[in-house]
Amino acid sequence: MRIPALATALGLVLASPAVAQTVAPILTTPDARDPHSYARPAEARVTHVALDLAADFDTHVIRGIATLDILAKPGAKLVLDDNGLKIVTITDAAGKPLPYEIGAVDKIHGAPLTVTLNGARKIRIAYASSPDAKALQWLTPAQTAGKTQPFLFSQGEAILNRSWIPTQDSPGIRQTWEAKIAVPKQLTAVMSGLATGKPTCTADRCTFEYKMDKPVAPYLIALAVGDIAFKSTGPRTGIWAEPATLPKAAYEFGELEKFVAAAEGLYGPYRWGRYDVLVLPPSFPFGGMENPTLTFATPTAIAGDRSLVSLIAHELAHSWSGNLVTNATWDDFWLNEGFTSYFENRIMEALYGKRRADMEADLAWTDMLAAVKDAGGPAAKDTQLHLDLDAARDPDDGMTQIAYDKGAAFLRTIEKQVGRARWDAYLRSYFDRHAFQPQTSAGFLADLKSKLLTPAEAKTIGVDIWVYSPGIPANAVHVTSAAFPAVDAAAKTYAAGGPVSGVPGKATTQEITRFITQLPRKLPAERLKTLDTAFGWNTTGNAEIRFAWLQLALANHYAPADASAEQFLTSQGRRKFVAPLFQQMMDSGDWGHKLAMDIYGKARPGYHAVTQVTVDRITGWKLMN
């Protein structure tokens, strides 16, 4: 159906012929109602955002104008999401003031910003973010690798971008965007879109311009500003990082072109133009963030031997699952992450072979079982793929390994039933047919049953049980690594008093991690000291090995690891590492509680708000301070 006809059928009015945005039919289904946004997209929705902003590093504020194109029913009001924005004026395109109201503030969601359109199809909002905007982290020079210039980066997922952009902050309400951002002249600004021209500079500031001409979920609008430089890795790929980090990062992720080609070989063309990676300062709370055209990545993935590059495979895979086809609400987060985790492993298999891919899949299985336990066991509702995150809960609560690893196991189970060739053909067509659209679990299952599975196959797999029931179904495909039995045997031997010479210290990161996690949680101090002396895991720069080691050492109250834990937890803020270690210390009686609070007091100022919220909850920090 042509776009004007579709809009008319839905009772909506196009803002202008230039705004050619479809209204996704799936947004009218019950499963697509988003309890974490105040927006009412069936009445009025944002289709395009144009930002003209300046970053003030003295006041930690971004200010300027957001111009929004609107698709609306006649007489409808526009409801936006707002979390701490300082609204100056709201006008129509001609500058005529429009009435607006900011509703009651909710500690999770912020407040509704309701604008009376009076027929306007384009509105201008002059505003500023607050200094403590949750999406923005302002770093002092001391918190960066280079130590000479400040740094700013944004993190929008899940519902944080409403703290610096006035828009409808729901993943189902896709929007195109463009931006001008003025920053101090000595700094560079990058965004999750394609640069348009060269920056224009005055005596003290430079303005950078970016554009995203494909509709994306609002959480995928991202910004970073700092002393960063670029190194090309191919005709459409490259690395951004602080100069002090760039050489190591460019080596570690130097095979980006091969990654993109491998992904395209599996599931179709890369539709975003460039694929670059920005390596952020260590306080970045995630391993990576799949911002279109520009993955934000943690420096903790730099191991020196490319052993942790599956992180890049994961973020690249999001260019299909998550960015191209996006969960309509956070209840279906697994549609982003389960698909991507499966796709990531297929990329790793294509590039590095089945042995490495199997090791990583087997480790993920272990992570999944641990996540089920942490969620309250196999009967817990949060072990479902389709969640029930009502408005009383932060959508961040649903972002657990369940979505990643149970989701990937579900897709492997479908693959086993229908065969890889048939499954790959379906998945490629799925991405093509639903490109640039939101999706729900119900929508995916309907598509799966219509385009791939016979009724008998759907029943054999139990697709509805997989999605809507807790726990891990008995038919789940567990990929086992042929390399791990020897590693498990070595761990058992060492735990029983065997020599350190039997430990796979020079093996792959995956084998070493497996060895450490297979050791019993109670070991004599001399056994730990022998490992510490032989392999230096207390000081290793490989973050995955360091994390696994600290979990073991802290479980045994191994005193020589206290300083290592403090250095590790104060030098990076990746929540995957930070939260479990603080939880472990808090669960270890008075000794662990004191150590956790001592370390957190030093580490907290350098953490992103996402990490702070999690660790505050673990430690009870705000209740005690």
N, C-alpha and C positions, 0 to 999 in steps of 0.2 A: 504494500500500500504506500502511495506517495505521502510524504510528510505532511503537507497541508491537509490532505484528506484524513490522515490519522489524527491530527490535532483536532480537527472539527468533530470527528467521531467521538473524541474524549471530552468535547465541550470546552476546549482550550483555544486561546488565541495566540498566534505566533507574534513574537516581539517585532520581528522584521524579516524580510526574505533572507537577509544575511545570516540569521540565526536558524540554521537548519539542524535542529536537534530533535531526535525522536523522543517520544514519551514512551518509556518502556512499559508494555502492557503488564509485565509481571509486577509492577509497582501497585497495581490495583488489586492484587491478591492478598488474602489475609496474612499469609506468611511474610509478606514484605512490609508489614507495618513495623516501623522502627520506633521502639519505646525510648531510644536514646537520642532522639532528635525532636525538636519542637515543630519541625517543618510539616506542612500539609501539602505535599506535592501534587495531589489530585486537584487542588484548588489553585495554587500558584507555585511555580518553581523557578529556581535560578538555572539558566542555561549557559551563561558565560560570565566570567569574572575578569575585570581589568583592574589591575593594581598599579598605583603610582605612589610609591612609598619611599621613605628614608629611614635608615637605621641609625639610631642615636646611641652610641656606645657609652656616653657619659651618663645618660639617664636610664639605659637599658629599656628603651621604648622604640617601637616601630610606629611611625605615624604617616598619614597621607590620606589618599582617597581610593575607595573601592567603587567601581562602576559595575552594576549588575544588570544584565539583560534578563528579562522576566517573561515567562510563558504563563498566562493566567486566564482564568475564567472571568467573564465580565463582572465587575463589582467585587472581586475577591481581594482580600488582604494578603500580603506576603508575610510569612512568619520565618524569621531567620534564627539561627543559633548564636548565642552571645555568651562568652564567659570572660567577664572582666573588661570588656572593651569600653573605652571612653568615647562615647558618641558626641561629635561636635555639631554636625548638621546632617540632615537627609533631605535631598531635593530630587526633583525630576531632572531630565536631561537639559531643560531650559533654565534650571536654577531656581525653580519655584519650590519653596519648602513643602515637605510632605509631613503630615502628622505621624508620629510614631510613639510606641509605648514599650518600655522594658518591664517585663513581668517579674514575678517572684523568683529569687535566686535559689537554685538547688545546688548542693555542694558537689554533686557529681556532674550534672549536665549544664550548669550555668543557668541562663535565663532565656525566655523567648523574647525576641525583638520583633515586634509586630508593626508593619508599615502599611498605612492606608495609601494605596496606590493612586487613587483618583484617576484611573485610566492610564497611568504611566506604564510604559513597557521597558524603560531604562531608568534606573535610579542611581544617584551618587551619594555615597556615605563618606563623610569626612570623619576621621576617627584616629584613635591611638590605642595601642596595646598597653597593658599595665606592666610595670617593671617585673612582676612575678608571673607573667603569662606562662601557663603550663607547657605550651608547645615550644617555647623558646628557651634555650640555654645560652647565657652570656658568660663567656670564660675570660678570666684575666690572663695576661701573658704568661703568668706562672703556671697556669693550668694547661698550657699548650706544649707541644713538642719543641717549638722554636724558642719559646720563652721571651719573645720580643714584642709580639702584637696580640691584641685581643682576638677573640673568635666568637662567632655566633652560629648556632645551627638550630633548625626546627625539627620537631618530630610530631607528626600529625596523628598517627594511628594510636588509639582508635578514634577518640572524639576530642582531640586537643587543638586542632586547627581553628576552632571557633574562638580561641583565645588570642588569635592575631589576624584572622580574616573574617569579616562579617558575611557569612553565607549560610547555606543549608548544609550542615555538617553531617550528612548521612551517606553511607557508602552507595546507596541505590540511586542517589540523585546526581548523576554524572554531569560534569560541566567542562567546557573548554575554558582556557584562561590565557591571559597575557600579563606581563608585569614589567614595570620599571622599578629599579631599586637603587637608590643613591647611598653610597657608603664612603667612608674615609678613603682618601686617594691612595693610601699605601696598601689598601686591602682589595681583595677580589671577591666578587659575588658570583655564586653559581646557583642554578635552580633546576628543578626537575622538568625542564622543557628545553627546547632548542634555542640557542642564542640567535638573536636577530641583529646582525651588524656588530660593530665594535663599540666598546664603551665610550661615552662622551665625558670629558673631564673639565672641571674648573680648577681654580687654584688649590682647593682643598678636598674636593669630592669627585668621584666618578659615578656615573649612572650606567647600569647594566640593564639590558633588555632581553626578555625571554618570552617564548610563546609555546603553548601546547594547543595544537589545533584539533586534537582528538579528545572526545569527552572522557573525563576520568573522574573517579571518586574524589571528593574534596580532600580526604586525608592524604592524598598523593601529591598535593601541592607542597613543595619543600624548598627550603632556602638554606644556604650556608654562606658565611662571610668570614674571611680570614686571610692570613698570609699563606696562600696556597698557589701551587704551580702545577703544570700539566706535563705529562709525558705520553706521547702516542704509543699505542701497542698495535695499531693497525689502521686501515682506512676508515673504520667506523667505531673504533674503540680506543680508550685511553684511561689514564689514571690521574686523578687530582689528589694532592696531598700537601701537607706542609713540606717545605724544602728539606727539613731535617728527616722527614719520613719517606719522601718520594723515592729515593733509590731502592730502598728495601721493598716498598710497596709495588713499584714498577716491576721488580723481579718476581715477587710473589704472585702477582696477578697478571703476569706478562703474556699469558696465553688466552686472553679474552676473545680474540678473533676465533680461535678454535672452539671455545665454549659456545659462541653464538652460532657457528656453523653446525656444531653437533646438535644444538637445540632445534635449529631449523630443519635439520635432517629428520628429526623425529616428528615434529608437530606443526610444521608449516612456517611461513615467512615471519621474520621479525619485523613488526609493523611500526616501530617507534623511531626509526632513523638512526640515531647514535646509541651506543651502549657504553657509557663511561662509569667508572667507579670512583667515588670520593672516600678516601680514608680519613676518618674524623679523629679528633682527639679522643683519648681513652675513656672519657666520661660518657660517651654514647651508650645508651642503655641496652641496645640490642646487638646481635651479631651483625645483622644487616637490615636495611630497610629498602624495599623494592621500589623506590621512587622512580617513575618512568624516566628513561634516558640517563639516569644518574643514580645508581645504587649508592646508598650511604653504608659504609662498612666500618666495623670496629678494627682497630689495630691489633686486637688480640688474635686475629686470624693470621697475622704475619708470624709464621713459625721458622722461616728461613729455608724450608725445604719443600714448599708447596703441598704440605701434607694436610692443610686445613682448607683447601680451596673448594671443598664441597659447599662452603658457605656462599661462594660466588655462583656456583651452579644453582643453588637454591634461589638466590635473588634474581638471577637471570630468568629462571623458569617462571617466576612471577610475571614476567612480561607477557605470558600467555594466561596462566591461572592466577587471578588476583587483580591484575591490571587490565587485561583484555576482557576477561569474564570475572566479575566481582561479586562477592557475597552481597546480597541486597540489604541484609542486616547482620549484626554481629552474632546473632543466634546461629548463623551458618558460616561462621569463621572457618570451618573445616573445608568449605568449598575453595577458599583461598589456599590454606596451608596443607591440607591433605593431598590435594592435587599436586601442589608444588613440591612436596616432599617426595612423592612418587616420581615426578618428572626429574627432580634433582638427581635421584639415584640412577635414572636411565641415562642422564647426561654423563654421570661419573662412569658408568659402565661403558658408554661409547668412547670415552676419552682414555680411561685408565684400566679398563678391563673388568671382567666379572669378579675376580678375586677381591679387588679393593671395594667394588660396589657391594659385594656380599658382606664384607666386614662392616661397612657402614650401616647397611640395613639390619644386620644382626644386633649391632649396638643400639640402633633405634628401637628394636623390639624390647630390649632391656629397659630403655628409657620409658617406653609405653607402659610396661608393667609397673614400673615405679610410679608413674603418673596416676595410674589407676589406684594404687595404694594410697597415694597422697590425697586423692580426691575423696577417699572414704571407702574404697573397695568397689568391687564389680557391680554392686547394686546401686551405687551413687548416681544420681541423675546427671551430674556433671561429667560422667563418662560417656554420655550419649554424644553422637556427632552433632545432631541438631539440638541446640541448647534451648533453655527457657530463661533467658536473662531479662527479667522484668526491670522496670524503671528503678527499682530499689537497689539494683546491683550495677556496679561499674562494669562496662563491657570488657574491660581489661581482665576481669575475673575469669572469663572464658578462654583466655589466650594461654592455654596449657598445652603440654605435649600430646594430650589426647587428640586434639584437632590435627596435629601434624602426623603422628605415628599411627593412630587408629585409622585416620583417613587414608594414609598411604597403604596400610594393610588391607583396607576395604578394596581399593583399586587393584591391588595385586591379586586379591581373591577373585575379582571379576576377570582379570587377565587369565588366571589359571583356568577358569571355567570356559572361556570362549577362545582362548589362544591369543598369542601376542599379535599376530598379523591382523586379526579381526579387531582386536581391542585398539591397536594403534590407529587403524583406519577410522574407527569410530571417534576416538579422542581428537584426532586431527580435524574431523568434520565438525565435532562439537565446538571446538574453538572458533572455527570459521563461521558456523551458523549463529553463534552467540557473541560474536566479537563486539566489544564496546557496549556490552549490556550487563545489567545486574542479573543475579540468579539466586534462586532459593533451593533448598533441599528438595522440596516438592517438585519444583521445575526440573531439576536435574533428574530425579527418579522418573518423572513422566517422559523425559527425553530418552533416558536410558532404555525404558521399556518399549518405547515407540521405535527407536532407531537401531537398537542393538539386540536386546535380550528377547528371547521367546518367553511366554508365560512360565514354561517349565524351568527355564534357566533362571529367571528371576526368583522363582520359588526355591530352587536348589541353593542359590546363593543366599537367599534371605535378605534381599536388599533393604526392605523396610525395617527389618530387625536391626540391621547394621546401623541405620541412620537414626532410628527413633527409640531404640532400647539401650539400656546401660550395659556396661561390661564389654568383653571381647568375645565375639561369637566363636564357637568351637571350630568352625571351618576356616578361621583366619589363617592366611598363608604366612608362615614364619620362615623367612629366608635365613638359612644357617650358613655360617662361614666355615669353609674347610680348614681355614688357618687357626680357628679358635680352640679346637680340642687340644692341640699341643700347648697352647698358651694356658688353658685351664689346668692342664696337668702340671705345668711348671708352677702355677700358683699354688696348687695343692701340695706339691712337693716342698716348695719353699716354706709354706705355712707349717709343715710338719717338721721343719728343722733342716731342710736341704740346703745345699750350698748356693751362694749368690751367683755362682757361675752358670747356674741353670736358668737364670732370669733373662728374658729377652730384651735386654737393655738397648741393643742396637737394632731392634726391630722397627716396624712402622709405628707411627703414632697410634693407630687403631689397635695394634697388638699390645703396645705398652699400656694403653688405657684399659684394655680388657684385662690384662694381668693385674693391674692395681685394683680394679673393681671386683675381681674374683677372690682377692685375699679376704680372709675373715676380718670382721670389724674389730676384733680383739686380737692384738698381737703384742708380744713382749717388746719392751722398749729397745732391747738389743737387736731384735729382728728389724725394727724400723730403722735403727741407726745404721745397720749394715747396708740397707737399701739406700739410705740418704748419702752415705759415704761413697758408695759405688757409683751412683747415677746422678747425684746432685739434683734430685727432683725438687728439693726445697728452693732452688734458685733457677730452675729451667725457664727459658723464655717461651716455651711451648705452653700456651695457656690451658689447653685441654689436659695435658699431662699434669701440669701444676695443680689444676682444680681437682683432678682425681686423687692426686697424692694428698692434698690438704684435707679432703674428705676423710681419707683413711687416717692421717696423722691426728687430726682433731678428734676423731672418734676414740682415739687411744690416749688423749691428753698428752701427746708427745711434745714436751716443752720446747725442743729446738724448732718446732714448726710454728710457734707463736709469732715470731718475728717475720717469718715467711708469709703467714696469713695477713699480718698487718700490712706488709709491703704490697702484697697482691691486692688486697681490698682497698687500699688507699691510692693505688696507681691506675685503677680502671673501674668503670661502673657498669659493666655488662651484667644485666640482671640475671642471666642464666647462671653465672658464676657467683654473684654476690648473694642473692637470696638464699640458696641452699646452704652456703657456708654460715651465714648469720643464723639461719634456722637451726643448724646443727649445734652451734655454740649455745644458743638459747635453750636448747633441749638437754644440755650437758651439766645441769646443776649450777651451783654457785660459781665454780671455776669458769665454766663457759659463759655464763651470764656476764661476769665481770669483764672477761676478755672481749666479748661482743660489744659491750657498751663503751669500753675504752677505745676500741678500733672505730666504731661507728661515729663517735664524737669527732674523730679526726677525718673520717672519710665522707661523712654526709654532705658537707658544703660543696664537694666536688661532684656529687651525683646529680643526674638529671631527675626531674620531678617524678618521672615514671618509676625510677628505681627507689627514690625516697619514699614514695607512697607505699611500695611493697615492703621495704625494710622497716619503715615506721610501724607498720602493722605487726611485723614479726617481733620487733624489739619493744613495742609499747613506748617508743621514743617520746611521742608528743604528750603522753600521760605523765611522763617523768621529767619533762623539761618545759 
